[in-house]
């Protein structure tokens, strides 16, 4: 769920979606990186690649690419206008994007590196607050053959509405079980049965954690229900520390049932309010792909470092619930990804691998504390999760809406 200090996702290269294996069998691939480059032959001398200067401003979009050649090369994209521009290298017929450079500032030159096979291409230039322009079509031949390679058709906001609505409906269906679970937790605390309360705490918390792709729409409710002590001056004693983790701290640090009753009451009321408000909430269609990535990014940052452990030592269980939440988000995006992400099978295998590794630390409802993992096993868990974060960043990039007109 939401955590303070999460690393923001920057737009990534579309070719990252296809990876090195696809490049070996594809006719076209492209990658790019930020940073100004001199608009002369200095870089060509350093990297040994042919460089082509291309204008990307207004009526000059795509001008300068006069001598098409196959193979690996670098395009020096120069913006001579007075406004920033977004630029794509596209298949001239289908519009599928092979590369992009975002935010090329006025008077700035940025690079796009491409390995081109046979096909017809053009640059599309989208200046900020200006009319888009498409450069001349350029035919490349004499390469490895074929037509096109790993590329992705741009996603627009209308593409994302059906999966977002489907996900919203799924979240609505989870509100009842969440409320039931929190009421069981409160009942145990009301009865003064703290052992039963500790048993009820984890199922309730995991029910909430599986709803991870919606946390941006939960707004302040997420902080009240699942917030931590980060940025709270009073720490665990701060008046604004509420919800699951406040109750967790009390249950595993010897607090009395009477001291925890107000927090249990508050948690149930916050969940009820969330369920009521959700019926009127509208998720931003742009969020779903991003959240599919951020769920496990937050898992790496906060669960696998133990930063959210307030006594239950259940971080691996939470990581497992976060994996479930990631799968739910991806399931809604699959119709879009089917024709855009050729590595979906590999991603599924990696999700299965991490799930099996985490499930190996659960025995009869009890999870291995993070601190009891051996060094080698902890490194494997971290490596599995980090690899998935990288892979899911490609999903987020693919689901980022791009200008097409």
ChimeraX attribute file (.defattr): number of C-alpha atoms within 10 A of each C-alpha:
attribute: neighborCount
match mode: 1-to-1
recipient: residues
	/A:1	24
	/A:2	22
	/A:3	19
	/A:4	13
	/A:5	10
	/A:6	12
	/A:7	11
	/A:8	9
	/A:9	13
	/A:10	9
	/A:11	15
	/A:12	22
	/A:13	19
	/A:14	25
	/A:15	26
	/A:16	23
	/A:17	25
	/A:18	22
	/A:19	16
	/A:20	11
	/A:21	9
	/A:22	18
	/A:23	16
	/A:24	11
	/A:25	12
	/A:26	20
	/A:27	22
	/A:28	29
	/A:29	28
	/A:30	25
	/A:31	19
	/A:32	20
	/A:33	14
	/A:34	12
	/A:35	10
	/A:36	15
	/A:37	15
	/A:38	13
	/A:39	19
	/A:40	12
	/A:41	12
	/A:42	11
	/A:43	16
	/A:44	14
	/A:45	11
	/A:46	8
	/A:47	11
	/A:48	9
	/A:49	14
	/A:50	15
	/A:51	22
	/A:52	22
	/A:53	20
	/A:54	23
	/A:55	24
	/A:56	32
	/A:57	28
	/A:58	21
	/A:59	14
	/A:60	18
	/A:61	24
	/A:62	27
	/A:63	17
	/A:64	17
	/A:65	18
	/A:66	12
	/A:67	9
	/A:68	13
	/A:69	19
	/A:70	20
	/A:71	19
	/A:72	16
	/A:73	20
	/A:74	21
	/A:75	22
	/A:76	25
	/A:77	27
	/A:78	26
	/A:79	27
	/A:80	18
	/A:81	17
	/A:82	12
	/A:83	17
	/A:84	22
	/A:85	24
	/A:86	21
	/A:87	28
	/A:88	24
	/A:89	23
	/A:90	24
	/A:91	24
	/A:92	20
	/A:93	11
	/A:94	10
	/A:95	18
	/A:96	20
	/A:97	25
	/A:98	26
	/A:99	24
	/A:100	25
	/A:101	22
	/A:102	16
	/A:103	17
	/A:104	25
	/A:105	20
	/A:106	15
	/A:107	13
	/A:108	19
	/A:109	22
	/A:110	22
	/A:111	26
	/A:112	22
	/A:113	18
	/A:114	21
	/A:115	20
	/A:116	28
	/A:117	25
	/A:118	21
	/A:119	22
	/A:120	17
	/A:121	25
	/A:122	23
	/A:123	26
	/A:124	26
	/A:125	31
	/A:126	24
	/A:127	23
	/A:128	14
	/A:129	9
	/A:130	12
	/A:131	11
	/A:132	20
	/A:133	20
	/A:134	21
	/A:135	23
	/A:136	18
	/A:137	16
	/A:138	19
	/A:139	16
	/A:140	19
	/A:141	17
	/A:142	11
	/A:143	16
	/A:144	15
	/A:145	16
	/A:146	14
	/A:147	16
	/A:148	20
	/A:149	25
	/A:150	24
	/A:151	26
	/A:152	24
	/A:153	18
	/A:154	17
	/A:155	18
	/A:156	16
	/A:157	14
	/A:158	10
	/A:159	16
	/A:160	22
	/A:161	16
	/A:162	15
	/A:163	22
	/A:164	23
	/A:165	16
	/A:166	15
	/A:167	23
	/A:168	19
	/A:169	13
	/A:170	15
	/A:171	19
	/A:172	15
	/A:173	12
	/A:174	15
	/A:175	20
	/A:176	13
	/A:177	13
	/A:178	21
	/A:179	22
	/A:180	14
	/A:181	22
	/A:182	25
	/A:183	20
	/A:184	19
	/A:185	28
	/A:186	26
	/A:187	18
	/A:188	21
	/A:189	28
	/A:190	18
	/A:191	13
	/A:192	16
	/A:193	14
	/A:194	21
	/A:195	12
	/A:196	15
	/A:197	22
	/A:198	18
	/A:199	15
	/A:200	20
	/A:201	22
	/A:202	20
	/A:203	19
	/A:204	20
	/A:205	23
	/A:206	20
	/A:207	21
	/A:208	29
	/A:209	24
	/A:210	24
	/A:211	25
	/A:212	27
	/A:213	30
	/A:214	25
	/A:215	21
	/A:216	17
	/A:217	16
	/A:218	19
	/A:219	12
	/A:220	12
	/A:221	18
	/A:222	21
	/A:223	19
	/A:224	20
	/A:225	24
	/A:226	21
	/A:227	22
	/A:228	25
	/A:229	20
	/A:230	15
	/A:231	8
	/A:232	13
	/A:233	11
	/A:234	12
	/A:235	13
	/A:236	18
	/A:237	12
	/A:238	12
	/A:239	10
	/A:240	17
	/A:241	23
	/A:242	24
	/A:243	25
	/A:244	23
	/A:245	24
	/A:246	25
	/A:247	28
	/A:248	22
	/A:249	17
	/A:250	19
	/A:251	22
	/A:252	15
	/A:253	12
	/A:254	9
	/A:255	13
	/A:256	14
	/A:257	20
	/A:258	12
	/A:259	12
	/A:260	21
	/A:261	19
	/A:262	15
	/A:263	20
	/A:264	25
	/A:265	18
	/A:266	16
	/A:267	25
	/A:268	22
	/A:269	16
	/A:270	18
	/A:271	24
	/A:272	17
	/A:273	12
	/A:274	20
	/A:275	21
	/A:276	13
	/A:277	12
	/A:278	18
	/A:279	11
	/A:280	7
	/A:281	13
	/A:282	11
	/A:283	19
	/A:284	15
	/A:285	21
	/A:286	17
	/A:287	19
	/A:288	27
	/A:289	27
	/A:290	23
	/A:291	27
	/A:292	27
	/A:293	25
	/A:294	25
	/A:295	29
	/A:296	26
	/A:297	24
	/A:298	23
	/A:299	27
	/A:300	20
	/A:301	17
	/A:302	20
	/A:303	22
	/A:304	21
	/A:305	14
	/A:306	18
	/A:307	13
	/A:308	23
	/A:309	19
	/A:310	22
	/A:311	14
	/A:312	18
	/A:313	20
	/A:314	20
	/A:315	24
	/A:316	22
	/A:317	26
	/A:318	24
	/A:319	26
	/A:320	22
	/A:321	22
	/A:322	28
	/A:323	24
	/A:324	20
	/A:325	25
	/A:326	24
	/A:327	16
	/A:328	18
	/A:329	26
	/A:330	24
	/A:331	14
	/A:332	20
	/A:333	23
	/A:334	14
	/A:335	13
	/A:336	17
	/A:337	19
	/A:338	11
	/A:339	11
	/A:340	23
	/A:341	20
	/A:342	17
	/A:343	17
	/A:344	17
	/A:345	10
	/A:346	11
	/A:347	16
	/A:348	13
	/A:349	12
	/A:350	17
	/A:351	20
	/A:352	13
	/A:353	15
	/A:354	22
	/A:355	18
	/A:356	12
	/A:357	16
	/A:358	18
	/A:359	14
	/A:360	11
	/A:361	16
	/A:362	14
	/A:363	9
	/A:364	5
	/A:365	10
	/A:366	11
	/A:367	19
	/A:368	17
	/A:369	17
	/A:370	19
	/A:371	13
	/A:372	10
	/A:373	13
	/A:374	10
	/A:375	9
	/A:376	9
	/A:377	12
	/A:378	15
	/A:379	12
	/A:380	14
	/A:381	19
	/A:382	17
	/A:383	14
	/A:384	18
	/A:385	23
	/A:386	17
	/A:387	14
	/A:388	20
	/A:389	21
	/A:390	14
	/A:391	20
	/A:392	25
	/A:393	24
	/A:394	25
	/A:395	27
	/A:396	24
	/A:397	21
	/A:398	27
	/A:399	25
	/A:400	22
	/A:401	17
	/A:402	16
	/A:403	15
	/A:404	14
	/A:405	10
